[in-house]
Amino acid sequence: MRVLRYSAILTGVAVLVYGVYGLLTAPEIPRLSGVAYWLLGGVALHDAVLAPAVFALCWLAARRTTPRVRAVLAAVLLVAGAVTLVAAPILLHGRVAIR
């Protein structure tokens, strides 16, 4: 288990380093301050709007549904969230971010 944990940590660090290197060397990004504003805005939006909404909906679902319905609802929401994340570039910009 320890080997799996450390290999996951090393993989995450490697992906992080690759992403930071790509961010700093990308000619398409003229100002890094725009990226910083975008990241801070995303964190603020998540903490102020999305997280409280999800907590409220989960609390409501836990009080109003049976355990079986909760399991199905959790699976549906997990798949819907993953599909939304994958589809976000197309939904927001009408294009896919592939080179």
C-alpha positions in Angstrom: 0.0 0.0 0.0 2.9 2.3 0.8 4.4 1.8 -2.7 1.1 2.7 -4.3 0.7 5.8 -2.2 4.2 7.1 -3.0 3.9 6.3 -6.7 0.6 8.2 -6.8 2.3 11.1 -5.1 5.3 11.1 -7.5 3.0 10.8 -10.5 1.0 13.8 -9.2 4.1 15.9 -8.6 5.4 15.0 -12.1 2.1 16.1 -13.7 2.2 19.3 -11.6 5.7 20.1 -12.7 4.9 19.4 -16.4 1.8 21.7 -16.1 3.7 24.5 -14.5 6.5 24.2 -17.1 3.9 24.3 -19.9 2.2 27.3 -18.3 5.4 29.3 -18.0 6.7 28.5 -21.5 3.4 28.8 -23.5 3.6 31.6 -26.1 -0.2 31.7 -26.1 -0.2 33.2 -22.6 1.2 36.7 -22.8 0.4 37.6 -19.2 0.5 35.3 -16.2 -1.6 37.7 -14.2 -4.6 36.7 -16.3 -4.1 33.1 -15.3 -3.8 34.1 -11.6 -7.1 36.0 -11.8 -8.8 33.1 -13.5 -7.5 30.6 -10.8 -8.5 32.9 -7.9 -11.9 33.5 -9.5 -12.4 29.8 -9.8 -11.5 29.2 -6.2 -13.8 32.0 -5.0 -16.7 30.8 -7.2 -16.3 27.3 -5.9 -16.1 28.2 -2.3 -18.8 30.9 -2.4 -21.4 29.3 -4.7 -20.8 25.7 -5.8 -19.7 24.1 -2.6 -22.6 25.5 -0.5 -25.1 24.6 -3.2 -23.8 21.0 -3.3 -23.9 20.7 0.5 -27.4 22.0 0.6 -28.6 19.6 -2.1 -26.9 16.7 -0.4 -28.4 17.5 2.9 -31.8 17.7 1.3 -31.3 14.5 -0.6 -30.2 12.7 2.6 -33.3 13.8 4.4 -35.8 13.1 1.6 -34.7 9.9 -0.1 -34.1 6.3 0.8 -30.6 4.7 0.9 -31.2 3.0 -2.5 -32.3 6.2 -4.2 -29.3 8.0 -2.6 -26.9 5.4 -4.1 -28.4 5.8 -7.6 -28.4 9.6 -7.2 -24.8 9.6 -6.2 -23.8 7.6 -9.2 -25.8 9.8 -11.6 -24.3 13.0 -10.2 -20.7 11.5 -10.3 -21.1 10.7 -14.0 -22.8 14.0 -14.8 -20.0 15.9 -13.0 -17.3 14.1 -14.9 -19.0 14.5 -18.3 -19.5 18.2 -17.6 -15.8 18.7 -16.8 -14.8 16.9 -20.0 -17.3 18.9 -22.0 -16.6 22.3 -20.4 -14.2 23.6 -23.1 -16.7 22.8 -25.8 -19.6 24.3 -23.8 -17.7 27.4 -22.9 -15.7 28.1 -26.1 -17.1 25.9 -28.8 -13.8 24.2 -29.4 -11.6 21.4 -28.0 -8.2 22.3 -26.4 -6.2 19.7 -28.4 -3.1 20.7 -30.4 
